[in-house]
Amino acid sequence: MVAVIAIVGTAGYRWYDYVTAAKDPLDEVGIELNSRMPMALRKWGCYQLQKRFGDRLPPYGCSSGDGRSWM
């Protein structure tokens, strides 16, 4: 049980760090974690990324249907 909590906590911190402080929105681990989050968290994370990197193409999981615009 402790191992599960540690893994979830580490992944949660890594995701939060990616969406709030990443220097590059194309960080592979961050993209993967964000794309697997529940929709509400993913939308919040994408919004945080868009505030900093809105002039770039969105990473996987943050793009709308055309792949070029943010969700």
Contact map, one row per residue, 1 for C-alpha under 8 A:
11111000000000000000000000000000000000000000000000000000000000000000000
11111100000000000000000000000000000000000000000000000000000000000000000
11111110000000000000000000000000000000000000000000000000000000000000000
11111111000000000000000000000000000000000000000000000000000000000000000
11111111100000000000000000000000000000000000000000000000000000000000000
01111111110000000000000000000000000000000000000000000000000000000000000
00111111111000000000000000000000000000000000000000000000000000000000000
00011111111100000000000000000000000000000000000000000000000000000000000
00001111111110000000000000000000000000000000000000000000000000000000000
00000111111111000000000000000000000000000000000000000000000000000000000
00000011111111100000000000000000100000000000000000000000000000000000000
00000001111111110000000000000000000000000000000000000000000000000000000
00000000111111111000000000000000000000000000000000000000000000000000000
00000000011111111100000000000100000000000000000000000000000000000000000
00000000001111111110000000000100110000000000000000000000000000000000000
00000000000111111111000000000000000000000000100000000000000000000000000
00000000000011111111110000000000000000000000000000000000000000000000000
00000000000001111111110010100100000000000000000000000000000000000000000
00000000000000111111110000000100000000000000110110000000000000000000000
00000000000000011111110000000000000000000000100110000000000000000000000
00000000000000001111111000000000000000000000000000000000000000000000000
00000000000000001111111110100000000000000000000000000000000000000000000
00000000000000000000111110000000000000000000000000000000000000000000000
00000000000000000000011111100000000000000000000000000000000000000000000
00000000000000000100011111100110000000000000000010001000011000000000000
00000000000000000000000111110110000000000000000000000000001000000000000
00000000000000000100010111111110000000000000000000000000000000000000000
00000000000000000000000001111111000000000000000000000000000000000000000
00000000000000000000000000111111100000000000000000000000000000000000000
00000000000001100110000011111111110000000000000000000000000000000000000
00000000000000000000000011111111111000000000000000000000001110000000000
00000000000000000000000000011111111100000000000000000000000000000000000
00000000001000100000000000001111111110000000000000000000000000000000000
00000000000000100000000000000111111110000100100000000000000010000000000
00000000000000000000000000000011111110000100000000000000000111000000000
00000000000000000000000000000001111111000100000000000000000000000000000
00000000000000000000000000000000111111111100000000000000000000000000000
00000000000000000000000000000000000111111100000000000000000000000000000
00000000000000000000000000000000000011111110000000000000000000000000000
00000000000000000000000000000000000011111111000000000000000000000000000
00000000000000000000000000000000000011111111100000000000000000000000000
00000000000000000000000000000000011111111111110000000000000011000000000
00000000000000000000000000000000000000111111111000000000000001000000001
00000000000000000000000000000000000000011111111100000000000000000000000
00000000000000010011000000000000010000001111111110000000000000000000000
00000000000000000010000000000000000000000111111111000000000011000000011
00000000000000000000000000000000000000000011111111100000000000000000000
00000000000000000011000000000000000000000001111111110000000000000000000
00000000000000000011000010000000000000000000111111111100000000000000000
00000000000000000000000000000000000000000000011111111100010000000000010
00000000000000000000000000000000000000000000001111111100000000000000000
00000000000000000000000000000000000000000000000111111100000000000000000
00000000000000000000000010000000000000000000000011111111010000000000000
00000000000000000000000000000000000000000000000011111111110000000000010
00000000000000000000000000000000000000000000000000001111100000000000000
00000000000000000000000000000000000000000000000000001111110000000000000
00000000000000000000000000000000000000000000000000000111111000000011110
00000000000000000000000010000000000000000000000001001101111101100011110
00000000000000000000000011000010000000000000000000000000111111100000000
00000000000000000000000000000010001000000000000000000000011111100000000
00000000000000000000000000000010011000000100010000000000001111100000000
00000000000000000000000000000000001000000110010000000000011111110000011
00000000000000000000000000000000000000000000000000000000011111111111111
00000000000000000000000000000000000000000000000000000000000001111111111
00000000000000000000000000000000000000000000000000000000000000111110000
00000000000000000000000000000000000000000000000000000000000000111111100
00000000000000000000000000000000000000000000000000000000110000111111110
00000000000000000000000000000000000000000000000000000000110000110111110
00000000000000000000000000000000000000000000000000000000110000110111111
00000000000000000000000000000000000000000000010001000100110001110011111
00000000000000000000000000000000000000000010010000000000000001110000111
